[in-house]
Amino acid sequence: MAATVARAPRAEAALAGQPVTEEAFARAAQALAEDFAPLSDWRAGAEYRLRGAQGLLRRLHWRIARPDLALEVQA
C-alpha cells in the first residue's frame, strides 16, 4: 500500500465493539479507502493494492466467523 507501515484507524473504528459480521467487515473494508491513498507504480496500481487489502480484511472475517471453512488452496 505504501512505503511505510501504518495503522488503519477508520477501519479499526468500524470494527471496534461490533459483532463479527460480514456487514461490519464490509464497512471496515470500505473505510480502508479513507485510511489510505495507495501508490501506483510499475509493480501494481493503487486500485489493485486497495482491493487486495480489502480482500485480506474479508478473509480475516471468514477465518474468525467460520474456522471450519477451508480457505487455503491445496495443491
Order of alpha helices (4+ residues) and beta strands (2+ residues): alpha-alpha-alpha
